[in-house]
Amino acid sequence: MRRDFFKWCAFAGLGLAAPVRGQRAGRAADGLDLPAYDGPYYVVINASGGWDTTYLMDPKGVGGINRLYREGDIVTHGNHRFAPTAKSQQGGLSNEDFYAEFGGELLVFNGLDYAVNNHSPCSRYMATGKLDSLAYPTFAALVAACQGPSCPLSFLTFGNYSATGNLVAMSRVPYLPSLKRIANADAISGNQRAPYHDDFALARIEGALSEHRGARASQPLLPRQERAESMLYAAQVNSKALARVTPHIPQDIPKQRLARQAEIALASFKAGVCVSANLSIGQFDSHANNDADQMKLIPELLEGIAYVLHRAEDLRIRDKLVVIAQSEMGRTPTYNQGDGKDHWSIGSIMFLGPGIKGDRVIGATDEGQFAIPFDPHQLACDQDAGIRVRPEHLHEALRQFAGIADHPHSRQFPLGIKPEEQLRGLWG
């Protein structure tokens, strides 16, 4: 039973929350149940490759920046201005429908300066807020390490840049059947109807483990022996916690890419075994046929975000779910000879969730799609005295929002934002 559990964890790239020696006595006294993490939960959705923001939240109908609409076609909803896509989309969810449903909850920042325009450094920069280091954790990993380090699936990732800073285990569960097998480690191939042991036998095993661990808590052990005992104990503890996921795994596997990832993350959130998830949808790097590609991918992305929010509401965790939608770059304001757009170091980001005041658009780009300098205290454009807002400014604000800015893990990875450049009141 334990061997199969470890085998499936290894197959899924799963990191276990293993009790350390100093916690042995306390763990034994508390029994074998890990408490359920009760939120908030964080989902970071990555449009990998570089989305064209002029076809979403930063519309430009002038200067030939796009070929699907003109200035007079731009749609407004509340304070949001966005590109019309209902007539151009290839499947998915149109901008019009997305903003009609979620615009009142949505905060958009335009004119974000990535400083560079290559995929690898930009992905790292957007994920961590640090351009010149490979050691920094992503925000999703950092918040998981600060708020739920003992959760068995504390930080889930489905691709894109996912460094952890060695603060928390990186968990990969690529398919719903894999999650089912892991969640039902005490059953043959994850089948609840074929358990390895009856309930009374499992209770005896757990009792024996707790009694044995308590009796040996004060005894000195060789490092290899201590590690083996800790892994055995952790396997049993995590196995019980992961079993809470089972009732929330859907019977039918959705077809959408983001929806499949979302089901794994949301079931883990609901079960209290996960803090954050890094979702990813790729192929946005539209160096050729930009308009056709973006009109297929942006609606798919929005449909995926809507799926996350609807399923979170079904599971009654929507009021605890924070969603961040981002990309590592934008697309150029000009087309190349292949009707594509190349890399552009100016872009946008979207936020939605409890504690975030919606129906707001902050920051801007000019008619040439260049970032307009920004006053971080007034939260308004200031061409003369403003700053260029970069990912580290947003990450500092996210750390403040999550209440982890002063956590030792955050202090271990400082972002170096001066007080006068901190975004004050960003979340409303």
Helices and strands as residue ranges (DSSP letters): H 2-12, G 21-23, H 24-30, E 41-47, G 53-55, G 71-73, E 75-77, E 80-82, H 95-102, G 103-105, E 106-113, H 119-128, H 139-147, E 155-157, E 170-171, H 176-183, G 188-190, H 199-215, H 223-242, G 243-248, H 257-270, E 276-281, H 290-314, G 318-320, E 321-326, E 330-331, E 343-344, E 346-352, E 360-362, E 374-375, E 380-381, H 391-402, H 408-412, G 419-421
